[in-house]
């Protein structure tokens, strides 16, 4: 009997990344790891075929660590997944909104529920992941200690849901990328591709403006652009960019050729099918 292929994620059972794995890849076995770096390493070592990695959230913004893990890994982005995030406030059976003094969650979970934390006047406690915070609350069995996590986490760890849909804004969604040891680019004739790159430009005035000019003149839509300082002197910036299209498209090829002229480094992280979520929410 063939072994079930595995997909790695950061966290424990009940985490939103676990939910994303089960939703997007129901035929694979989700395997949790303590850190994002460990999930990346599991794929690099062949312990898992894929990894489901969150990179940004509509409320909490960019997920920490991704700016160096993505460029430094030997993995490729082969897909994207948009996971709805519906937070619940959890506690043990004796807990209530009045007994809580501390609420634990991943820093993203806390950032996405600032309104509730302020309303209750509780102390936020940063935890490694949302489901891990729920597990900790169950193990403590303390009515003053609650967690912000998913309904699935409440079910897994035997916690009571004190309030549902506590995120600051409905429609809260986390975008995740799927990582693999092997590139799996879609056929350019199919359309609907996304490409992710990292690059550095020469440290001269107007370099970034000129580097990105080719995307404008060739009609290529840049959907994401972020910068990160990479040296101690704060003078060298690395940029992470995503754009519509496949490098085999003439317009994209021309834009990348112009970008390359102004770059000191350029690395393509992956070309992958555009999620149907984008079209549905355009």
C-alpha positions as CSV (number, residue, x, y, z in Angstrom):
1,X,0.0,0.0,0.0
2,X,1.4,3.4,-1.0
3,X,2.3,5.8,1.7
4,X,0.0,8.9,1.9
5,X,1.9,12.0,0.7
6,X,2.5,14.6,3.4
7,X,2.1,18.4,3.4
8,X,3.9,20.3,6.1
9,X,2.6,23.3,8.0
10,X,3.6,25.4,11.0
11,X,1.6,24.8,14.2
12,X,-0.4,22.0,15.8
13,X,-3.7,20.3,14.9
14,X,-6.5,22.9,14.6
15,X,-4.3,25.7,13.3
16,X,-5.5,27.7,10.3
17,X,-2.6,26.3,8.3
18,X,-3.9,22.8,9.2
19,X,-7.3,23.8,8.0
20,X,-5.8,25.1,4.7
21,X,-4.0,21.9,4.1
22,X,-7.1,19.8,4.7
23,X,-9.2,22.1,2.4
24,X,-6.7,22.5,-0.5
25,X,-5.1,19.0,-0.4
26,X,-7.7,16.6,1.2
27,X,-5.8,13.5,-0.1
28,X,-2.5,14.5,1.7
29,X,-1.6,14.0,5.4
30,X,-1.0,17.3,7.2
31,X,2.0,17.3,9.4
32,X,2.7,20.1,11.9
33,X,6.1,21.6,12.7
34,X,7.1,24.0,15.5
35,X,8.5,26.7,13.1
36,X,8.2,27.9,9.6
37,X,11.8,27.1,9.0
38,X,11.2,23.5,10.1
39,X,8.3,23.1,7.7
40,X,10.5,24.4,4.9
41,X,13.3,22.0,5.9
42,X,10.8,19.0,6.0
43,X,10.1,19.6,2.3
44,X,13.8,20.1,1.4
45,X,14.7,16.9,3.3
46,X,11.9,14.9,1.5
47,X,9.9,14.3,4.7
48,X,7.0,16.1,3.1
49,X,6.0,16.7,-0.5
50,X,4.6,20.2,0.0
51,X,4.4,23.0,2.6
52,X,1.5,25.3,3.2
53,X,3.0,28.7,4.3
54,X,1.0,31.9,5.2
55,X,2.5,35.1,3.9
56,X,-0.1,37.8,4.5
57,X,-3.4,38.5,6.1
58,X,-6.1,41.1,5.3
59,X,-6.1,42.4,8.9
60,X,-2.7,41.5,10.3
61,X,-0.6,42.2,7.3
62,X,2.7,40.5,6.4
63,X,3.6,37.3,8.3
64,X,7.0,37.6,10.0
65,X,10.0,35.6,8.8
66,X,8.7,35.2,5.2
67,X,11.0,37.9,3.9
68,X,14.1,35.8,4.5
69,X,12.7,32.2,4.4
70,X,11.3,32.5,0.9
71,X,14.4,33.8,-0.8
72,X,16.9,31.7,1.1
73,X,15.1,28.3,0.6
74,X,15.7,25.9,-2.3
75,X,11.9,25.5,-2.7
76,X,9.6,26.8,-5.4
77,X,6.1,28.3,-5.0
78,X,3.8,26.0,-6.9
79,X,0.4,27.3,-5.8
80,X,-1.6,29.8,-3.6
81,X,-4.5,29.3,-1.3
82,X,-6.8,31.9,0.4
83,X,-8.0,30.6,3.8
84,X,-10.9,32.3,5.5
85,X,-10.1,33.1,9.1
86,X,-13.0,32.9,11.6
87,X,-11.7,33.4,15.1
88,X,-13.4,32.3,18.3
89,X,-12.6,33.2,21.9
90,X,-12.1,30.0,23.8
91,X,-11.8,29.0,27.4
92,X,-12.2,26.1,29.7
93,X,-15.6,25.0,31.0
94,X,-15.5,27.2,34.1
95,X,-14.4,30.3,32.0
96,X,-16.6,33.2,31.1
97,X,-16.0,36.7,29.6
98,X,-15.8,38.0,33.1
99,X,-13.2,35.5,34.4
100,X,-10.7,36.0,31.6
101,X,-7.6,38.0,32.4
102,X,-5.2,36.7,29.7
103,X,-5.9,35.8,26.1
104,X,-3.2,33.9,24.1
105,X,-2.8,33.5,20.4
106,X,-0.4,33.8,17.5
107,X,0.7,37.4,17.0
108,X,-1.4,37.5,13.9
109,X,-4.5,36.3,15.8
110,X,-4.0,39.0,18.4
111,X,-3.5,41.7,15.8
112,X,-6.7,40.6,14.0
113,X,-8.8,40.8,17.3
114,X,-7.6,44.1,18.8
115,X,-11.1,45.3,19.3
116,X,-12.2,42.4,21.5
117,X,-9.0,42.5,23.5
118,X,-9.5,46.2,24.2
119,X,-13.2,45.6,25.0
120,X,-12.5,42.9,27.5
121,X,-9.5,44.6,29.0
122,X,-7.5,41.4,29.0
123,X,-3.7,40.9,28.7
124,X,-2.7,39.6,25.2
125,X,-0.1,36.8,25.3
126,X,1.8,36.0,22.1
127,X,2.0,32.3,21.4
128,X,3.6,30.3,18.6
129,X,0.3,29.6,16.8
130,X,-3.4,29.8,17.4
131,X,-4.1,26.1,17.9
132,X,-1.1,25.9,20.2
133,X,-2.6,28.6,22.4
134,X,-5.8,26.6,22.5
135,X,-3.9,23.5,23.6
136,X,-2.1,25.5,26.2
137,X,-5.4,26.9,27.6
138,X,-6.8,23.4,27.8
139,X,-3.7,22.1,29.6
140,X,-3.7,25.0,32.1
141,X,-7.4,24.5,32.9
142,X,-7.5,28.0,34.3
143,X,-10.7,30.1,33.9
144,X,-8.6,33.3,33.7
145,X,-6.7,32.1,30.7
146,X,-8.3,32.0,27.2
147,X,-7.3,31.6,23.6
148,X,-8.1,33.0,20.2
149,X,-8.3,30.1,17.7
150,X,-10.5,28.2,15.3
151,X,-13.7,26.3,16.0
152,X,-11.8,23.2,15.1
153,X,-9.2,23.9,17.8
154,X,-12.0,24.2,20.3
155,X,-13.3,20.8,19.3
156,X,-9.9,19.1,19.3
157,X,-8.8,20.4,22.7
158,X,-12.2,20.3,24.5
159,X,-12.6,24.1,25.0
160,X,-15.8,26.1,25.3
161,X,-16.5,28.8,22.7
162,X,-17.1,32.0,24.6
163,X,-17.7,34.2,21.5
164,X,-17.6,33.6,17.8
165,X,-16.5,35.8,14.8
166,X,-14.4,38.0,17.0
167,X,-12.0,39.3,14.3
168,X,-12.1,43.1,13.8
169,X,-13.5,42.8,10.3
170,X,-15.5,40.1,8.6
171,X,-14.0,38.7,5.5
172,X,-10.7,38.2,7.3
173,X,-8.5,36.0,5.0
174,X,-5.0,34.7,5.0
175,X,-3.1,34.1,1.8
176,X,-0.8,31.1,1.7
177,X,1.7,29.8,-0.8
178,X,2.4,26.2,-1.4
179,X,6.1,25.2,-1.5
180,X,7.7,22.3,-3.3
181,X,11.2,20.9,-4.1
182,X,10.3,20.9,-7.7
183,X,9.0,23.7,-9.9
184,X,5.5,23.0,-11.4
185,X,4.8,25.8,-13.8
186,X,1.4,25.8,-15.5
187,X,1.1,25.8,-19.3
188,X,1.4,29.4,-20.4
189,X,-1.3,28.8,-23.0
190,X,-3.8,28.2,-20.2
191,X,-3.5,31.8,-18.9
192,X,-4.2,32.8,-15.3
193,X,-0.7,32.4,-13.9
194,X,1.1,34.3,-11.1
195,X,4.9,34.8,-10.8
196,X,6.8,35.6,-7.6
197,X,10.4,37.0,-7.6
198,X,13.0,38.6,-5.3
199,X,15.5,41.1,-6.5
200,X,18.0,43.8,-5.6
201,X,18.7,46.9,-7.6
202,X,21.8,49.0,-7.9
203,X,22.1,51.6,-5.2
204,X,21.7,54.6,-7.5
205,X,19.0,57.3,-7.7
206,X,15.9,56.1,-9.7
207,X,17.1,52.5,-10.0
208,X,13.8,51.0,-8.7
209,X,11.7,53.3,-10.8
210,X,13.6,52.4,-13.9
211,X,13.7,48.7,-13.0
212,X,9.9,48.5,-12.7
213,X,9.3,50.7,-15.7
214,X,9.3,47.6,-18.0
215,X,6.2,46.2,-16.2
216,X,4.3,49.4,-17.0
217,X,5.3,49.8,-20.6
218,X,4.6,46.1,-21.2
219,X,1.2,46.1,-19.5
220,X,2.2,43.6,-16.7
221,X,0.2,44.1,-13.5
222,X,2.4,44.1,-10.4
223,X,0.1,42.9,-7.6
224,X,2.6,43.0,-4.7
225,X,5.8,44.8,-4.0
226,X,7.6,44.8,-0.6
227,X,11.1,45.9,0.4
228,X,13.4,44.6,3.1
229,X,16.8,45.9,4.4
230,X,19.4,43.2,4.1
231,X,22.6,44.7,5.5
232,X,23.7,46.3,8.8
233,X,24.3,49.7,7.1
234,X,20.7,49.9,6.0
235,X,21.6,50.8,2.5
236,X,20.9,47.5,0.6
237,X,17.2,46.7,0.0
238,X,15.8,43.5,-1.3
239,X,12.4,43.5,-3.0
240,X,9.7,40.8,-3.1
241,X,7.3,41.2,-6.0
242,X,4.4,39.3,-7.5
243,X,2.8,39.9,-10.8
244,X,0.2,38.6,-13.2
245,X,1.5,36.4,-16.0
246,X,3.9,33.7,-17.1
247,X,7.6,34.3,-18.0
248,X,6.9,32.6,-21.3
249,X,4.4,35.5,-22.2
250,X,6.2,38.0,-24.4
251,X,5.1,41.0,-22.3
252,X,6.4,39.3,-19.1
253,X,9.6,38.3,-20.7
254,X,10.2,41.8,-21.9
255,X,9.5,43.2,-18.5
256,X,11.8,40.8,-16.8
257,X,14.6,41.6,-19.3
258,X,14.3,45.3,-18.5
259,X,14.3,44.5,-14.8
260,X,17.4,42.3,-15.1
261,X,19.3,45.2,-16.6
262,X,19.0,47.2,-13.3
263,X,19.3,44.3,-10.9
264,X,22.3,43.1,-8.9
265,X,20.4,39.9,-8.1
266,X,17.2,38.4,-9.4
267,X,15.6,35.1,-8.3
268,X,12.3,33.6,-9.5
269,X,10.6,31.9,-6.6
270,X,7.9,30.3,-8.8
271,X,5.2,30.6,-11.4
272,X,1.9,29.0,-10.4
273,X,-1.8,28.9,-11.2
274,X,-3.8,31.9,-10.1
275,X,-6.3,31.0,-7.3
276,X,-9.9,31.1,-8.3
277,X,-10.4,33.3,-5.2
278,X,-8.8,36.2,-7.0
279,X,-11.3,36.1,-9.8
280,X,-14.2,35.7,-7.4
281,X,-13.2,38.6,-5.3
282,X,-11.9,41.0,-8.0
